[in-house]
Amino acid sequence: MRVRLHIDRLVVEGLDVPHRGKLQAAVEHELATLIADQGLGTVTSIAVPSVRAPEIVQGELASGIASAVHGAIGGTR
């Protein structure tokens, strides 16, 4: 299965994120893992204007963001 995902902008409110490149790489890795492990159901194409993640502990920021995005695009939470 081939998945193409484009995230135009990621806004993290209330936290200082000094290493944005590391956060981006971690979110990409976590999201790829979720999609590989849990799939996306029957989604073939979707556009989601925004996703609000629940409050996330800073040490779990990448996995929390990835989980919220995965759920919004058709994965399971």
HELIX and SHEET records of a PDB file:
HELIX    1   1 ARG A   20  GLN A   38  1                                  19    
HELIX    2   2 GLN A   58  GLU A   60  5                                   3    
HELIX    3   3 LEU A   61  ALA A   72  1                                  12    
END                                                                             
